[in-house]
Amino acid sequence: MSTAHRLPDDIAARVRDGERVELPDEGAAVVPLADLRLLEEIEDREDAAAAAEALAEGGETISAEDLFRELGV
């Protein structure tokens, strides 16, 4: 996540008031911080569920050191 440049005052005010503002020419949107936090929480829960599912499958494990070596990192 990155921090944007200063928003125009009218857009910043709309977002502060809880509005989601689309910027179609940029293919982007500006959302209230609470919305961003909720999206991050949803992503974290999805990641945790995927990790639990992968662990439940069992199978061979590999250490981080071996993985890094295989990846050439």
DSSP file (Angstrom, degrees, kcal/mol; ACC not computed):
  #  RESIDUE AA STRUCTURE BP1 BP2  ACC     N-H-->O    O-->H-N    N-H-->O    O-->H-N    TCO  KAPPA ALPHA  PHI   PSI    X-CA   Y-CA   Z-CA
    1    1 A M              0   0    0      0, 0.0     2,-0.3     0, 0.0     0, 0.0   0.000 360.0 360.0 360.0 142.3    0.0    0.0    0.0
    2    2 A S        -     0   0    0      0, 0.0     2,-0.5     0, 0.0     0, 0.0  -0.855 360.0-112.7-126.2 163.8    1.3    3.5   -0.8
    3    3 A T        -     0   0    0     -2,-0.3     2,-0.1     1,-0.0     0, 0.0  -0.819  34.1-137.4 -96.5 131.2    0.4    7.0    0.3
    4    4 A A        -     0   0    0     -2,-0.5     3,-0.1     1,-0.2    -1,-0.0  -0.299  23.1 -96.1 -82.0 167.0   -1.1    9.2   -2.4
    5    5 A H        -     0   0    0      1,-0.2    -1,-0.2    -2,-0.1     2,-0.0  -0.228  68.0 -59.4 -69.0 171.8   -0.3   12.8   -3.2
    6    6 A R        -     0   0    0      1,-0.1    -1,-0.2    -2,-0.0     3,-0.1  -0.327  58.3-134.7 -59.6 131.1   -2.6   15.4   -1.7
    7    7 A L        -     0   0    0     -3,-0.1    -1,-0.1     1,-0.1     2,-0.0  -0.531  29.4 -92.0 -83.0 151.7   -6.2   15.0   -2.9
    8    8 A P     >  -     0   0    0      0, 0.0     4,-2.5     0, 0.0     3,-0.4  -0.373  41.3-114.7 -57.8 145.8   -8.3   17.9   -4.1
    9    9 A D  H  > S+     0   0    0      1,-0.2     4,-2.3     2,-0.2     5,-0.2   0.838 113.0  54.6 -56.0 -38.4  -10.3   19.3   -1.2
   10   10 A D  H  > S+     0   0    0      2,-0.2     4,-1.7     1,-0.2    -1,-0.2   0.899 111.7  43.6 -67.7 -38.5  -13.7   18.3   -2.6
   11   11 A I  H  > S+     0   0    0     -3,-0.4     4,-2.4     2,-0.2     5,-0.2   0.921 112.9  52.0 -70.0 -43.6  -12.7   14.6   -3.0
   12   12 A A  H  X S+     0   0    0     -4,-2.5     4,-2.6     1,-0.2    -2,-0.2   0.904 109.9  49.8 -59.4 -41.5  -11.0   14.5    0.4
   13   13 A A  H  X S+     0   0    0     -4,-2.3     4,-1.6    -5,-0.2    -1,-0.2   0.904 109.6  50.9 -65.1 -41.3  -14.1   15.9    2.1
   14   14 A R  H  <>S+     0   0    0     -4,-1.7     5,-2.4     2,-0.2    -1,-0.2   0.913 112.3  46.5 -63.1 -41.8  -16.4   13.4    0.3
   15   15 A V  H ><5S+     0   0    0     -4,-2.4     3,-2.1     1,-0.2    -2,-0.2   0.910 108.8  54.6 -68.3 -41.7  -14.2   10.5    1.5
   16   16 A R  H 3<5S+     0   0    0     -4,-2.6    -1,-0.2     1,-0.3    -2,-0.2   0.838 104.1  57.0 -58.4 -31.9  -14.0   11.9    5.0
   17   17 A D  T 3<5S-     0   0    0     -4,-1.6    -1,-0.3    -5,-0.2    -2,-0.2   0.375 129.2 -98.7 -81.9   5.3  -17.8   11.8    5.0
   18   18 A G  T < 5S+     0   0    0     -3,-2.1     2,-0.2     1,-0.3    -3,-0.2   0.497  77.1 139.7  96.1   4.1  -17.7    8.1    4.2
   19   19 A E      < -     0   0    0     -5,-2.4     2,-0.6    -6,-0.2    -1,-0.3  -0.562  48.9-135.4 -84.0 145.2  -18.2    8.3    0.4
   20   20 A R        -     0   0    0     -2,-0.2     2,-0.6    11,-0.1    11,-0.2  -0.895  22.6-156.0 -95.9 124.7  -16.3    6.0   -2.0
   21   21 A V  E     -A   30   0A   0      9,-2.7     9,-2.9    -2,-0.6     2,-0.3  -0.905   1.7-148.4-110.9 120.3  -15.1    8.1   -4.9
   22   22 A E  E     -A   29   0A   0     -2,-0.6     7,-0.3     7,-0.2     3,-0.1  -0.647   8.0-165.4 -85.9 141.6  -14.4    6.4   -8.3
   23   23 A L  E >>> +A   28   0A   0      5,-3.3     5,-1.8    -2,-0.3     3,-1.4  -0.722  13.5 176.5-120.9  77.2  -11.7    7.8  -10.5
   24   24 A P  G >45S+     0   0    0      0, 0.0     3,-0.5     0, 0.0    -1,-0.1   0.814  74.4  57.9 -59.8 -35.1  -12.5    6.0  -13.7
   25   25 A D  G 345S+     0   0    0      1,-0.2    -2,-0.0    -3,-0.1    -3,-0.0   0.811 114.7  39.2 -64.8 -27.3   -9.9    7.7  -15.9
   26   26 A E  G <45S-     0   0    0     -3,-1.4    -1,-0.2     2,-0.2     3,-0.1   0.511 108.1-124.4 -96.2  -7.5   -7.2    6.4  -13.5
   27   27 A G  T <<5S+     0   0    0     -4,-0.9     2,-0.3    -3,-0.5    -2,-0.1   0.892  76.7 103.4  64.3  39.0   -8.9    3.0  -13.0
   28   28 A A  E   < -A   23   0A   0     -5,-1.8    -5,-3.3     2,-0.0     2,-0.3  -0.820  55.6-148.5-142.2 176.3   -8.9    3.7   -9.3
   29   29 A A  E     -A   22   0A   0     -7,-0.3     2,-0.5    -2,-0.3    -7,-0.2  -0.979  13.1-136.4-147.4 156.9  -11.0    4.7   -6.3
   30   30 A V  E     -A   21   0A   0     -9,-2.9    -9,-2.7    -2,-0.3    -2,-0.0  -0.982  30.9-177.9-116.1 125.5  -10.5    6.6   -3.1
   31   31 A V        -     0   0    0     -2,-0.5   -11,-0.1   -11,-0.2   -12,-0.1  -0.867  32.8 -92.8-125.0 155.1  -12.2    5.0   -0.1
   32   32 A P    >>  -     0   0    0      0, 0.0     4,-1.8     0, 0.0     3,-0.6  -0.292  39.9-113.7 -61.0 151.9  -12.6    5.8    3.6
   33   33 A L  H 3> S+     0   0    0      1,-0.3     4,-2.6     2,-0.2     5,-0.2   0.844 116.2  59.3 -57.7 -36.7   -9.9    4.3    5.8
   34   34 A A  H 3> S+     0   0    0      1,-0.2     4,-2.0     2,-0.2    -1,-0.3   0.885 105.0  50.1 -61.6 -38.1  -12.5    2.1    7.5
   35   35 A D  H <> S+     0   0    0     -3,-0.6     4,-2.4     2,-0.2    -1,-0.2   0.914 110.0  50.1 -65.6 -42.4  -13.3    0.5    4.2
   36   36 A L  H  X S+     0   0    0     -4,-1.8     4,-2.4     1,-0.2    -2,-0.2   0.925 109.8  50.3 -61.2 -45.1   -9.7   -0.1    3.5
   37   37 A R  H  X S+     0   0    0     -4,-2.6     4,-2.2     1,-0.2    -1,-0.2   0.889 110.1  50.7 -61.5 -39.6   -9.2   -1.8    6.9
   38   38 A L  H  X S+     0   0    0     -4,-2.0     4,-2.5     2,-0.2    -1,-0.2   0.920 109.8  49.7 -64.5 -44.2  -12.3   -4.0    6.3
   39   39 A L  H  X S+     0   0    0     -4,-2.4     4,-2.4     1,-0.2    -2,-0.2   0.910 110.9  50.1 -60.3 -41.9  -10.9   -5.1    2.9
   40   40 A E  H  X S+     0   0    0     -4,-2.4     4,-2.5     2,-0.2    -1,-0.2   0.897 110.0  50.5 -63.5 -39.8   -7.5   -5.9    4.5
   41   41 A E  H  X S+     0   0    0     -4,-2.2     4,-2.4     2,-0.2    -2,-0.2   0.910 110.0  49.8 -65.0 -41.9   -9.3   -7.9    7.2
   42   42 A I  H  X S+     0   0    0     -4,-2.5     4,-2.4     2,-0.2    -2,-0.2   0.930 111.6  48.8 -61.7 -45.1  -11.2   -9.9    4.6
   43   43 A E  H  X S+     0   0    0     -4,-2.4     4,-2.6     1,-0.2    -2,-0.2   0.912 110.4  51.3 -60.7 -43.2   -8.0  -10.6    2.7
   44   44 A D  H  X S+     0   0    0     -4,-2.5     4,-2.5     1,-0.2    -1,-0.2   0.908 110.6  48.4 -61.2 -42.4   -6.3  -11.7    5.9
   45   45 A R  H  X S+     0   0    0     -4,-2.4     4,-2.4     2,-0.2    -1,-0.2   0.905 111.7  49.4 -65.7 -40.6   -9.1  -14.1    6.7
   46   46 A E  H  X S+     0   0    0     -4,-2.4     4,-2.4     2,-0.2    -2,-0.2   0.912 111.7  49.3 -63.6 -41.7   -9.0  -15.5    3.2
   47   47 A D  H  X S+     0   0    0     -4,-2.6     4,-2.4     2,-0.2    -2,-0.2   0.912 111.3  49.2 -62.7 -42.8   -5.3  -16.0    3.4
   48   48 A A  H  X S+     0   0    0     -4,-2.5     4,-2.4     2,-0.2    -2,-0.2   0.896 111.2  49.4 -64.9 -39.9   -5.6  -17.7    6.8
   49   49 A A  H  X S+     0   0    0     -4,-2.4     4,-2.3     2,-0.2    -1,-0.2   0.907 111.5  48.9 -65.4 -41.3   -8.3  -20.0    5.4
   50   50 A A  H  X S+     0   0    0     -4,-2.4     4,-2.3     2,-0.2    -2,-0.2   0.897 111.8  49.4 -64.9 -39.9   -6.2  -20.9    2.4
   51   51 A A  H  X S+     0   0    0     -4,-2.4     4,-2.4     2,-0.2    -2,-0.2   0.917 110.9  49.3 -65.6 -42.9   -3.2  -21.6    4.6
   52   52 A A  H  X S+     0   0    0     -4,-2.4     4,-2.1     1,-0.2    -2,-0.2   0.897 111.3  50.1 -63.0 -40.2   -5.3  -23.9    6.9
   53   53 A E  H  X S+     0   0    0     -4,-2.3     4,-1.2     2,-0.2    -1,-0.2   0.913 110.7  49.0 -64.5 -42.7   -6.6  -25.7    3.9
   54   54 A A  H  X S+     0   0    0     -4,-2.3     4,-0.5     1,-0.2     3,-0.3   0.905 112.1  48.4 -64.3 -41.1   -3.1  -26.2    2.5
   55   55 A L  H >< S+     0   0    0     -4,-2.4     3,-1.0     1,-0.2    -1,-0.2   0.865 107.0  56.5 -66.9 -35.1   -1.9  -27.5    5.9
   56   56 A A  H 3< S+     0   0    0     -4,-2.1    -1,-0.2     1,-0.3    -2,-0.2   0.770  96.1  65.3 -68.0 -24.8   -4.8  -29.9    6.2
   57   57 A E  H 3< S-     0   0    0     -4,-1.2    -1,-0.3    -3,-0.3    -2,-0.2   0.746  93.0-160.1 -67.8 -22.4   -3.9  -31.5    2.8
   58   58 A G    <<  +     0   0    0     -3,-1.0    -1,-0.2    -4,-0.5     2,-0.1  -0.398  31.2 131.4  74.6-154.6   -0.7  -32.7    4.4
   59   59 A G        -     0   0    0     -3,-0.1     2,-0.1    -2,-0.1    -1,-0.1  -0.394  62.5 -25.5  98.8-178.7    2.2  -33.7    2.3
   60   60 A E        -     0   0    0     -2,-0.1     2,-0.3     1,-0.0    -2,-0.0  -0.407  57.2-151.7 -72.2 141.7    5.9  -32.9    2.4
   61   61 A T        -     0   0    0     -2,-0.1     2,-0.4     0, 0.0    -1,-0.0  -0.719   3.8-154.6-108.1 164.6    7.1  -29.7    4.0
   62   62 A I        -     0   0    0     -2,-0.3     2,-0.1     4,-0.0     0, 0.0  -0.996  19.4-116.3-139.7 142.0   10.1  -27.7    3.2
   63   63 A S     >  -     0   0    0     -2,-0.4     4,-2.4     1,-0.1     5,-0.2  -0.365  26.3-117.0 -74.0 157.8   12.1  -25.3    5.3
   64   64 A A  H  > S+     0   0    0      1,-0.2     4,-2.9     2,-0.2     5,-0.2   0.897 116.6  56.2 -59.9 -40.3   12.3  -21.6    4.4
   65   65 A E  H  > S+     0   0    0      1,-0.2     4,-2.0     2,-0.2    -1,-0.2   0.923 109.4  44.6 -59.1 -45.9   16.1  -22.1    4.0
   66   66 A D  H  > S+     0   0    0      2,-0.2     4,-2.6     1,-0.2    -1,-0.2   0.897 112.8  52.0 -66.0 -40.1   15.6  -24.9    1.4
   67   67 A L  H  X S+     0   0    0     -4,-2.4     4,-2.2     2,-0.2    -2,-0.2   0.941 109.9  48.1 -61.4 -47.6   12.9  -22.9   -0.4
   68   68 A F  H  X>S+     0   0    0     -4,-2.9     5,-2.9     1,-0.2     4,-0.8   0.893 111.2  51.4 -60.3 -40.5   15.1  -19.8   -0.7
   69   69 A R  H ><5S+     0   0    0     -4,-2.0     3,-0.8    -5,-0.2    -1,-0.2   0.932 110.1  48.6 -62.3 -45.8   17.9  -22.0   -2.0
   70   70 A E  H 3<5S+     0   0    0     -4,-2.6    -2,-0.2     1,-0.2    -1,-0.2   0.859 114.1  46.7 -62.2 -35.2   15.6  -23.5   -4.6
   71   71 A L  H 3<5S-     0   0    0     -4,-2.2    -1,-0.2    -5,-0.2    -2,-0.2   0.552 112.2-120.7 -84.2  -7.7   14.4  -20.1   -5.6
   72   72 A G  T <<5       0   0    0     -4,-0.8    -3,-0.2    -3,-0.8    -4,-0.1   0.818 360.0 360.0  72.6  30.8   17.9  -18.7   -5.8
   73   73 A V      <       0   0    0     -5,-2.9    -4,-0.2    -6,-0.2    -5,-0.1   0.422 360.0 360.0 -99.7 360.0   17.2  -16.1   -3.2
